[in-house]
Amino acid sequence: MEESQEGSIEEPPVEDLAASFRQSRKEFWFMVMTWVAFAAWTLGFNFLFAKGEEGEAVEVVFGIPKWVVFGIAIPWMIALGLTIWFAMFYMKDTDLGHTDEEYANEKGEA
Amino acid sequence: MALISFGIYLAFVFLLALLANRVGKSKPFVSEYFLGSKSIGLWAFALTYAATAASGGSFMGFPSLIYTHGWVLAWWIAGYMVVPMIALGLLAKRLNQVGRIAGAITIPEMLRHRFNSQMVGNLATFLVVFFMFFFLMAQFKAGAEIMATLLEGVPVYQKLVVGVESATAGLPWIGNARADYLLCLIVFAISVIVYTTFGGFRAVVWTDVMQGIVMGIGVVVMLVLVISQVGGLGNATRQLDEMTPPKFVSVTIASEAPVEKDLRLPRGEWLLVKGGYEVIRLGSAATIPAKSEVSAPVDALLITTPAERDRVKRRIDADLKITASMASEPKGYAYGEDKKGVYVHAPGPHRINPAGFLGVMLALSFFAFWNFSGAGQPSYMVRQMAFRDTPTLRRSMVMVAFYFSLIYFPLVIIFTCARILLPGMEIYPDRVMPEMANVLTQNAGVPWLAGLLVAAPFAAVMSSVDSFLLLVSSGVVRDIYQESINPKASEKQIKRLTYIVTVSVGVLGVFAVLHPPEFLQDLIVFASAGLGACFLMPMIFALYWPRTTPAAMAAGMGSGGLVILILYLIGYLQTREFQEYRLFDLHPFIWSVIVSTLCLYFVSRSTPAISITLRERFFGKEQK
């Protein structure tokens, strides 16, 4: 640990950081990686297939152009499922501290 | 009938504001007015977030883009598939926690405490107020345009418009505004200012919940009506595949014989071109002067798709003895002219850009923009400071995910089909949503439903404008007056000042938007990009990297905002329009994020770290 000025530090060691902070940071990186994965899918697929062939009629699946179904609708549904899983199972509950109402109630009780 | 159902909706909004005012009376004013005492529950948090996100842009600007460019808009908006996770999850938990540790009500206040720096807080306040004002302008314009469409054929309204026109004639600045727009702008602004001032954050959240429900119902009803009226989605997509973009042309209007008095044809009128084969739609009103047979040349839209032309011909009054003659060579789109399939494939037709509407780099920009600019908006951040606990956040994420899936993808379906039901809307694309509501409900024999459907975009606009109004007023009252001018101000003084500021900001917004830019979406994207550029990366660093310093925060916020302003200025100088400059076809937001990140990192590394006490307070094991 390197002191840069009186009473200040450069990088705190991981064990000095709150568990809730470390958990939030882990979830943060999961979300960033999720974005990268879905961006790669939609941009990659649509870059290859969204232009269509000159002079050919559009291919339709469920009434929607085929490239939209595979490049957007299906990843959208998977993203919906992943969001549910992330919110319900991966993300941990954390004590956020007191709300203003709780402070007011505590004051009242005191 | 449509007007009555719309009126009932507005009455409910005011009722909710009244109830919110009663509930909030027993609570400390500042925290209650600006943050609903940080006790917002599941439904309220999820729907206030979703309703604020789905602003006038989603329900007015977005439909007009879908209509103009076709299915490629599904790609443009695709980033929304992960928005509920990223925009809600990226910052919310830490933001709420740090906000509570700091005892903060606003974002600038939270940053001020996090870094123990007045300079950081003041800069954040300035940036919020500056960029948020553009948002307010955009929403005011959207609200006024929706009202103008809804009231167009109402006799009382027409009389009022004439009255306003004569009352304001000759007045500087105000007198030059369109009278119908001015009247609707004033009515809309008064409605929102009154309920926001009266009910504060709680009223805004409650009305957001109702507006969120109205929007959801509106989209589902429109989706069902549109699919049934175009004969199924597959049929609509195949018809769209055959369409070619319209052309722009100058025409003169001629009658068979000289007219006795001035004959005025309104903007939007359909006419046959001499010879009876082509059809045009007037882009502006045309007048044949008395004792004459021919008008001066006016702008018009030439329909190029044969099937569309035949459908329109059936609508034109066969007895109309007036025809159009082309006064200029028709000018086609820079990309898509006479090209079938452009509405169902990428990059989509474009009037000016020869590369089309959406290239892959721009698609990447928007995939990032919707998620990260969304996460970086102070209006969403302030909501993330207000939810009660983490189960509320987790469940809200699921609700918002379903809600956005229900709204955005169906909107693409509805407004690609709109090309079949509503040809020639290129003359006023920002009106395609209310026009569709009218057409769908009239075709279905339920005209009263148009009021509810139009209430959906109106709800979107209202729920955004109230949040922005509150955010700007909180910036002035809490972050400037209470923090820097009078820290010992009594609750009564704060309350009075808050009301005055909320009303003043609203009035100022009305004056600023009397002569708005042509395209609503341009203002919205500029303001979103500006706020995202100023706050996204600085907030991520502030919440997740203990080493971030106050100087780095100032550099990160300032550089982000500056990059946006510079790239828009270059765009303006190049095109003389409110357009951004896209370096390597990337949106300015991407460049601002890169510059802001570099500034944050290097300035943090080269300036002294924050004190141990401060670090322990926000990151240590015993956060308090």
Chai-1 contact restraints between the chains, C-beta under 6 A:
chainA,res_idxA,chainB,res_idxB,connection_type,confidence,min_distance_angstrom,max_distance_angstrom,comment,restraint_id
A,S4,B,P608,contact,1.0,0.0,6.0,A-B,restraint_1
A,S4,B,A609,contact,1.0,0.0,6.0,A-B,restraint_2
A,Q5,B,P608,contact,1.0,0.0,6.0,A-B,restraint_3
A,G7,B,S611,contact,1.0,0.0,6.0,A-B,restraint_4
A,G7,B,I612,contact,1.0,0.0,6.0,A-B,restraint_5
A,S8,B,P608,contact,1.0,0.0,6.0,A-B,restraint_6
A,S8,B,A609,contact,1.0,0.0,6.0,A-B,restraint_7
A,S8,B,S611,contact,1.0,0.0,6.0,A-B,restraint_8
A,I9,B,A609,contact,1.0,0.0,6.0,A-B,restraint_9
A,I9,B,I612,contact,1.0,0.0,6.0,A-B,restraint_10
A,E10,B,A609,contact,1.0,0.0,6.0,A-B,restraint_11
A,E11,B,R547,contact,1.0,0.0,6.0,A-B,restraint_12
A,P12,B,P546,contact,1.0,0.0,6.0,A-B,restraint_13
A,L17,B,F619,contact,1.0,0.0,6.0,A-B,restraint_14
A,A18,B,K621,contact,1.0,0.0,6.0,A-B,restraint_15
A,A18,B,Q623,contact,1.0,0.0,6.0,A-B,restraint_16
A,F21,B,F619,contact,1.0,0.0,6.0,A-B,restraint_17
A,S24,B,K93,contact,1.0,0.0,6.0,A-B,restraint_18
A,S24,B,R94,contact,1.0,0.0,6.0,A-B,restraint_19
A,R25,B,Y544,contact,1.0,0.0,6.0,A-B,restraint_20
A,M31,B,M85,contact,1.0,0.0,6.0,A-B,restraint_21
A,M31,B,I86,contact,1.0,0.0,6.0,A-B,restraint_22
A,M31,B,G89,contact,1.0,0.0,6.0,A-B,restraint_23
A,M31,B,L90,contact,1.0,0.0,6.0,A-B,restraint_24
A,W35,B,V82,contact,1.0,0.0,6.0,A-B,restraint_25
A,W35,B,I86,contact,1.0,0.0,6.0,A-B,restraint_26
A,W35,B,N371,contact,1.0,0.0,6.0,A-B,restraint_27
A,F38,B,V82,contact,1.0,0.0,6.0,A-B,restraint_28
A,A39,B,F367,contact,1.0,0.0,6.0,A-B,restraint_29
A,T42,B,A78,contact,1.0,0.0,6.0,A-B,restraint_30
A,L43,B,A363,contact,1.0,0.0,6.0,A-B,restraint_31
A,L43,B,L364,contact,1.0,0.0,6.0,A-B,restraint_32
A,N46,B,W75,contact,1.0,0.0,6.0,A-B,restraint_33
A,F47,B,V360,contact,1.0,0.0,6.0,A-B,restraint_34
A,A50,B,A346,contact,1.0,0.0,6.0,A-B,restraint_35
A,K51,B,H345,contact,1.0,0.0,6.0,A-B,restraint_36
A,K51,B,A346,contact,1.0,0.0,6.0,A-B,restraint_37
A,G52,B,G341,contact,1.0,0.0,6.0,A-B,restraint_38
A,G52,B,H345,contact,1.0,0.0,6.0,A-B,restraint_39
A,A57,B,D241,contact,1.0,0.0,6.0,A-B,restraint_40
A,V58,B,D241,contact,1.0,0.0,6.0,A-B,restraint_41
A,V58,B,V344,contact,1.0,0.0,6.0,A-B,restraint_42
A,V60,B,G234,contact,1.0,0.0,6.0,A-B,restraint_43
A,V60,B,T237,contact,1.0,0.0,6.0,A-B,restraint_44
A,G63,B,L233,contact,1.0,0.0,6.0,A-B,restraint_45
A,G63,B,G234,contact,1.0,0.0,6.0,A-B,restraint_46
A,G63,B,T237,contact,1.0,0.0,6.0,A-B,restraint_47
A,P65,B,W71,contact,1.0,0.0,6.0,A-B,restraint_48
A,P65,B,V344,contact,1.0,0.0,6.0,A-B,restraint_49
A,V68,B,W71,contact,1.0,0.0,6.0,A-B,restraint_50
A,V68,B,A74,contact,1.0,0.0,6.0,A-B,restraint_51
A,I72,B,A74,contact,1.0,0.0,6.0,A-B,restraint_52
A,I72,B,A78,contact,1.0,0.0,6.0,A-B,restraint_53
A,W76,B,M81,contact,1.0,0.0,6.0,A-B,restraint_54
A,A79,B,M81,contact,1.0,0.0,6.0,A-B,restraint_55
A,A79,B,V82,contact,1.0,0.0,6.0,A-B,restraint_56
A,L80,B,A401,contact,1.0,0.0,6.0,A-B,restraint_57
A,L80,B,S405,contact,1.0,0.0,6.0,A-B,restraint_58
A,T83,B,P84,contact,1.0,0.0,6.0,A-B,restraint_59
A,T83,B,M85,contact,1.0,0.0,6.0,A-B,restraint_60
A,T83,B,A401,contact,1.0,0.0,6.0,A-B,restraint_61
A,I84,B,V398,contact,1.0,0.0,6.0,A-B,restraint_62
A,F86,B,M85,contact,1.0,0.0,6.0,A-B,restraint_63
A,A87,B,R394,contact,1.0,0.0,6.0,A-B,restraint_64
A,A87,B,M397,contact,1.0,0.0,6.0,A-B,restraint_65
A,A87,B,V398,contact,1.0,0.0,6.0,A-B,restraint_66
A,M91,B,R394,contact,1.0,0.0,6.0,A-B,restraint_67
A,D93,B,T390,contact,1.0,0.0,6.0,A-B,restraint_68
A,T94,B,T390,contact,1.0,0.0,6.0,A-B,restraint_69
A,L96,B,N96,contact,1.0,0.0,6.0,A-B,restraint_70
A,L96,B,Q97,contact,1.0,0.0,6.0,A-B,restraint_71
A,L96,B,R100,contact,1.0,0.0,6.0,A-B,restraint_72
A,G97,B,R100,contact,1.0,0.0,6.0,A-B,restraint_73
A,T99,B,K38,contact,1.0,0.0,6.0,A-B,restraint_74
A,T99,B,S39,contact,1.0,0.0,6.0,A-B,restraint_75
A,D100,B,S31,contact,1.0,0.0,6.0,A-B,restraint_76
A,D100,B,S37,contact,1.0,0.0,6.0,A-B,restraint_77
A,D100,B,K38,contact,1.0,0.0,6.0,A-B,restraint_78
A,E101,B,S37,contact,1.0,0.0,6.0,A-B,restraint_79
A,E101,B,S39,contact,1.0,0.0,6.0,A-B,restraint_80
